Amino acid sequence: MTAGMIVQLPVSVAFGTDEEFDLRVRLERELTVALAAVGAGECVGSETDTSHTKLHLANIPDPTSALNVAKDVLSRSGLLGRATVVLETRNKLDPDDRNWHVVWPPNQSSVARSA
């Protein structure tokens, strides 16, 4: 079973600035290339809401590998310290429901949901 991930970055104003939009587009492109290079999934889109940019990763066969790719891309841009990465898996009791677990930063207990 494959998983999904959501990479979240805070934005400075509601729905982000032009520069934050450009950053979102660049990160989406870099994640797409980096994930494909190691067969760790794909970046399937992004969005910006009133507080965060969210990059959606899907078809992840190995969450550890995908997380390492995401962390590398974020680190190269100096954004790793601002990022939250959430693993999305199917609920075993109800396949139509999802479970979310923060995998970065380590030891963070809150869970963010994507609308």
C-alpha positions in Angstrom: 0.0 0.0 0.0 1.3 3.5 -0.9 1.1 6.5 1.4 0.9 10.2 0.9 2.7 13.1 2.5 2.0 16.8 3.0 4.9 19.2 3.3 3.7 22.4 5.0 5.5 25.7 5.1 4.1 28.9 6.8 3.3 31.9 4.7 3.9 35.5 5.8 0.4 36.8 4.8 -2.9 35.1 3.9 -2.5 33.1 0.7 1.2 34.1 0.5 3.2 36.7 -1.4 4.3 36.5 -5.0 7.7 35.4 -3.8 6.1 32.6 -1.7 4.0 31.5 -4.7 7.2 31.3 -6.8 8.9 29.3 -4.0 5.9 26.9 -4.0 6.2 26.4 -7.7 10.0 25.8 -7.5 9.6 23.4 -4.6 6.9 21.4 -6.4 9.2 21.1 -9.4 12.3 20.1 -7.3 10.3 17.6 -5.3 8.9 16.0 -8.5 12.4 15.5 -9.9 14.0 14.3 -6.7 11.2 11.8 -5.8 11.2 10.4 -9.4 15.0 10.0 -9.4 14.8 7.5 -6.5 11.3 6.0 -7.2 10.0 7.5 -3.9 6.7 8.8 -5.1 5.6 12.0 -6.8 4.5 15.6 -6.1 0.9 15.8 -7.2 0.2 19.4 -6.5 0.2 22.2 -4.0 -2.0 24.9 -2.5 -1.6 27.9 -0.3 -4.3 28.9 2.3 -4.4 31.6 4.9 -1.5 30.3 6.9 0.5 27.6 5.0 1.7 26.4 1.7 1.0 22.6 1.3 2.8 20.4 -1.2 1.1 17.1 -1.7 3.2 13.9 -2.3 1.5 10.7 -3.3 2.2 7.1 -4.4 4.9 6.7 -1.7 6.0 3.1 -1.4 8.6 3.9 1.3 7.8 6.8 3.7 11.4 7.0 5.1 12.9 7.4 1.6 10.3 10.0 0.6 10.9 11.9 3.9 14.6 11.9 3.3 14.1 13.3 -0.2 11.8 16.0 1.1 14.2 16.9 3.8 17.1 17.2 1.4 15.1 19.5 -1.0 13.9 21.6 1.9 17.4 21.7 3.4 19.0 22.9 0.2 16.6 25.8 0.2 17.2 26.6 3.8 13.6 25.7 4.7 13.9 22.5 6.7 13.6 24.4 10.1 10.3 26.0 9.1 8.7 22.8 7.6 6.3 20.3 8.9 5.9 17.0 7.1 2.8 14.9 7.7 2.5 11.2 6.7 -1.0 10.3 5.4 -2.0 6.6 5.5 -5.3 4.7 5.0 -7.1 3.8 8.2 -7.1 0.0 8.4 -10.6 -0.1 9.9 -12.1 2.3 7.3 -10.2 2.5 4.0 -12.1 5.7 3.1 -10.7 7.4 6.2 -7.1 8.7 6.5 -4.6 8.8 9.4 -2.2 11.7 9.7 1.1 11.5 11.7 3.7 14.3 11.9 7.1 12.8 10.8 9.0 16.0 10.7 10.1 17.7 12.9 10.8 14.8 15.2 8.8 14.7 18.5 6.0 17.0 17.3 2.7 15.7 18.6 0.2 17.8 16.8 -1.4 16.6 13.5 -2.3 19.0 10.7 -5.1 18.2 8.4 -5.4 19.2 4.8 -8.7 20.3 3.4 
